[in-house]
Amino acid sequence: MNRSQFVQAIQNGEYKNYTVRNLHGLKTPASKPDSTTNNNLD
C-alpha cells in the first residue's frame, strides 16, 4: 500500500487510530496522539 492509498483508507475510516495531516500541501498519514508517553519518539 502506498501513501496515497493509506491516506484514502484512513479517510474511509479503515484506520481509527490514524488521521491525515496536510504537510506542505501533501496529505500525510499520522497516528493520533494518546495519553501514553512511553510510546513517543525521541
C-alpha positions in Angstrom: 0.0 0.0 0.0 1.5 3.4 -1.0 1.0 6.7 0.9 -2.0 7.9 -1.2 -3.8 4.5 -0.7 -3.1 4.7 3.0 -4.5 8.2 3.2 -7.6 7.1 1.3 -8.1 4.2 3.7 -7.7 6.5 6.7 -10.3 8.9 5.2 -12.6 6.0 4.6 -12.5 5.1 8.3 -10.5 1.9 8.0 -7.8 3.0 10.4 -9.4 4.6 13.5 -6.0 5.3 15.2 -4.7 7.4 12.3 -5.5 10.9 10.9 -4.4 12.7 7.8 -2.4 15.9 8.1 -1.6 18.4 5.4 2.2 19.0 5.4 3.4 21.4 2.8 0.4 20.6 0.6 0.9 16.8 0.9 -1.7 14.7 2.6 0.3 12.7 5.2 -0.8 9.9 7.4 -0.2 10.4 11.2 -1.1 8.4 14.2 -3.5 10.1 16.6 -1.9 11.2 19.9 -2.8 9.2 23.0 -2.2 9.7 26.7 0.8 7.3 26.9 4.2 9.0 26.9 6.3 5.8 26.7 5.4 5.2 23.1 6.5 8.7 21.8 9.5 9.1 19.5 12.5 11.0 21.0 
